[in-house]
Amino acid sequence: MNPYILGTLLLGLGLGTTLTLTSSHWLLAWMGLEMSTLSIIPLMAQRSHPRAVEATTKYFLAQATAAAMLLFASTTNAWLTGQWEIQQMSHPLPLTLIVLALALKVGLAPVHTWLPEVLQGLDLTTGLILSTWQKLAPFALLLQLQPADSTVLITLGVASTLVGGWGGLNQTQLRKVLAYSSIAHLGWMILVLQFSPALTLLTLLTYFVMTFSTFLVFKLNNATSINALATAWTKAPAMTCLTPLVLLSLGGLPPLTGFMPKWLILQELTKQGLAITATLAALTALLSLYFYLRLSYAMTLTMSPNNLAGTPPWRLQSLQTSLPLAVTTTSTLALLPLLPAITAISNP
């Protein structure tokens, strides 16, 4: 892609998200979401491949539906209450519609079916943008909403953790596994959204760091399926040793960074008298842990067959810069000792 066009699209991505983050009016927030959507679509379709075009079309249809719902709900709220302010949502009908529209935007269950199919058709770099940056703007809007009834959010959260765990069990494609991992993590964030917005934001940032590290590892190995992970030791032996720890951090095992948000969320849910919900969420985390262990097993405990005559993959030089991978991997593995300081900062 032409670097000027690429720069313009990335600028549009940043500008759209920033506009949504800083707006207090529903029309401005809607415009920011649309700018982000229209900016990422050419990036998704830049590979002239039927799968990429199909994924882009599915993404556009899902986002257009969510945008139409959002605009309809905000207009209905203005008609019923006379308010366009994001924080002045008082009527339950438009409030529920907006929560469902934003759930469709980010891919929460039960409106999640577009996310695995779209992510499967993209390359790893665009998939990383879709899994991280594109979640910021909808979550900024969700954090500003204060639903009077918690049933909708808890239902979405529990359904997402269940679907994210069950859906990833029988997948062989890494991008679909990461899509279901994203759905499960989003479910954890939604569960605690109304009780502790600061904890939701902390969980979102932790998820960004862990997902960034995972995508970069797979990109370094040029792996898109579980079978391709078996050759990772020939390309990057050191990362092959560290990657299982990164995956187990995504699963939430102590003493890794991913344990921190799950621990705090379970503690907060128990404080709010939702012990059954907390137990169910903890059990669904075991489902996710299974397919992370499956990836770890494929990467470290299996040997690939010998290559045919040709250029051995371990002699090819990687052009990927190692600094982002080093920073995110270290953060994914070693932030748990900073939990008291992080908690003090997030809850002043």
Secondary structure as the mmCIF struct_conf table of DSSP 4:
data_model
#
loop_
_struct_conf.conf_type_id
_struct_conf.id
_struct_conf.beg_label_comp_id
_struct_conf.beg_label_asym_id
_struct_conf.beg_label_seq_id
_struct_conf.end_label_comp_id
_struct_conf.end_label_asym_id
_struct_conf.end_label_seq_id
HELX_RH_AL_P HELX_RH_AL_P1 PRO A 3 THR A 22
STRN STRN1 HIS A 25 HIS A 25
HELX_RH_AL_P HELX_RH_AL_P2 TRP A 26 MET A 44
TURN_TY1_P TURN_TY1_P1 ALA A 45 ALA A 45
BEND BEND1 ARG A 47 ARG A 47
HELX_RH_AL_P HELX_RH_AL_P3 PRO A 50 THR A 81
BEND BEND2 GLY A 82 GLY A 82
STRN STRN2 GLU A 85 GLU A 85
HELX_RH_3T_P HELX_RH_3T_P1 ILE A 86 GLN A 88
HELX_RH_AL_P HELX_RH_AL_P4 PRO A 92 VAL A 106
TURN_TY1_P TURN_TY1_P2 GLY A 107 GLY A 107
TURN_TY1_P TURN_TY1_P3 ALA A 109 PRO A 110
BEND BEND3 VAL A 111 VAL A 111
TURN_TY1_P TURN_TY1_P4 THR A 113 THR A 113
HELX_RH_AL_P HELX_RH_AL_P5 TRP A 114 GLN A 120
TURN_TY1_P TURN_TY1_P5 GLY A 121 GLY A 121
BEND BEND4 LEU A 122 LEU A 122
HELX_RH_AL_P HELX_RH_AL_P6 LEU A 124 SER A 131
TURN_TY1_P TURN_TY1_P6 THR A 132 THR A 132
HELX_RH_AL_P HELX_RH_AL_P7 TRP A 133 GLN A 144
BEND BEND5 ALA A 148 ALA A 148
HELX_RH_AL_P HELX_RH_AL_P8 THR A 151 GLY A 167
TURN_TY1_P TURN_TY1_P7 GLY A 168 ASN A 170
STRN STRN3 GLN A 173 GLN A 173
HELX_RH_AL_P HELX_RH_AL_P9 LEU A 174 VAL A 192
TURN_TY1_P TURN_TY1_P8 LEU A 193 PHE A 195
HELX_RH_AL_P HELX_RH_AL_P10 PRO A 197 ASN A 221
TURN_TY1_P TURN_TY1_P9 ASN A 222 ASN A 222
STRN STRN4 SER A 225 SER A 225
TURN_TY1_P TURN_TY1_P10 ILE A 226 ILE A 226
HELX_RH_3T_P HELX_RH_3T_P2 ASN A 227 THR A 231
HELX_RH_AL_P HELX_RH_AL_P11 ALA A 232 LYS A 235
HELX_RH_AL_P HELX_RH_AL_P12 PRO A 237 GLY A 251
TURN_TY1_P TURN_TY1_P11 GLY A 252 GLY A 252
TURN_TY1_P TURN_TY1_P12 PRO A 254 PRO A 255
BEND BEND6 LEU A 256 LEU A 256
TURN_TY1_P TURN_TY1_P13 THR A 257 GLY A 258
HELX_RH_AL_P HELX_RH_AL_P13 PHE A 259 LYS A 271
TURN_TY1_P TURN_TY1_P14 GLN A 272 GLY A 273
HELX_RH_AL_P HELX_RH_AL_P14 ALA A 275 THR A 300
BEND BEND7 LEU A 301 LEU A 301
HELX_LH_PP_P HELX_LH_PP_P1 SER A 304 LEU A 308
BEND BEND8 ALA A 309 GLY A 310
HELX_RH_3T_P HELX_RH_3T_P3 PRO A 313 ARG A 315
BEND BEND9 LEU A 316 LEU A 316
HELX_LH_PP_P HELX_LH_PP_P2 GLN A 317 SER A 318
BEND BEND10 GLN A 320 GLN A 320
BEND BEND11 SER A 322 SER A 322
HELX_RH_AL_P HELX_RH_AL_P15 LEU A 323 ALA A 334
HELX_RH_3T_P HELX_RH_3T_P4 LEU A 336 LEU A 338
HELX_RH_AL_P HELX_RH_AL_P16 LEU A 339 SER A 346
#
